[in-house]
Amino acid sequence: MLWPHSRWLRAGIAFIALPLLILLAVLAGPIIPANRGWVPPRSGVTIYVYTNGVHTGLVLPAVNPLHDWRGRIRASDLPDPRRAGSWLIFGWGQRDFYLNTPRWSDVRIGTALRAMIGSDRTLVHVDHIRRVWNGPDLRPILLTEYQYLRLTRLLESDFAPGAAIRGYAADDVFYPGRGRYSAVTTCNEWTGAKLRAIGVRIGVWTPTASGVMRWFPTPAKEI
């Protein structure tokens, strides 16, 4: 006679515990370090991590002696090729959410829920900028040449075949992407995963922008 009650009790405990476990993971993942022993090199290649407060992205030079992005990311892909920049901000996300929410006021609950449930329809978003700036939304990271080359290969691997897709403005563009977006593999976790893969110290899971940026407290200087 007690078994049905025990079953409902276990179900109730699971119902309560699951959200708590998710909350714990969201709080703990960004503060538990991966690559704990990483020390920035004395010299190398400077990249940046950027945030708009919700999304994060990686900022790399369009051209340097180690890698030239112009074969992949062409000025002609932009509505105005004259807006091609010396620096590129790379982001990644779910296709429908990216294309249908140019402004936060355009966010629809259904679009957001479908993205969080999971989708293989992803895009790489590239913003062209002329220079980096001094501000809290841009943080420098110094990499070895090997780490930089490894990062460029990882970013290249996220581009899928297909034509460029018009962006929000004259200086940004979308490209077909690879990978599965979900509540676990968010745009910010994509940023964190790239940095973890090349050996940079960052949280073991970074689903939020703040979880990425907390590891790089020094704002960039304009160059």
Buried (B, 14 or more C-beta within 10 A) or exposed (E): EEEEEEEEEEEEEEEEEEEEEEEEBBEEBBEEBBBEEBEEEEEBBBBBBBBEEEBBBBBBBBEEEEBEBEEBBEBEBBEEEEBBBEBBBBBBBBBBBBBEBEEEEEEEEEBBEBBBEEBEBBBBBBBBBEEBBEEEBBBBBBBBBBBBBBBBEBBEEBBEEEEBBEBBBBBBBBBBBEBEBBBEBBBBBBBBBBBBBBBBBBBBBBBBBBBBBBBBEEBBEEE
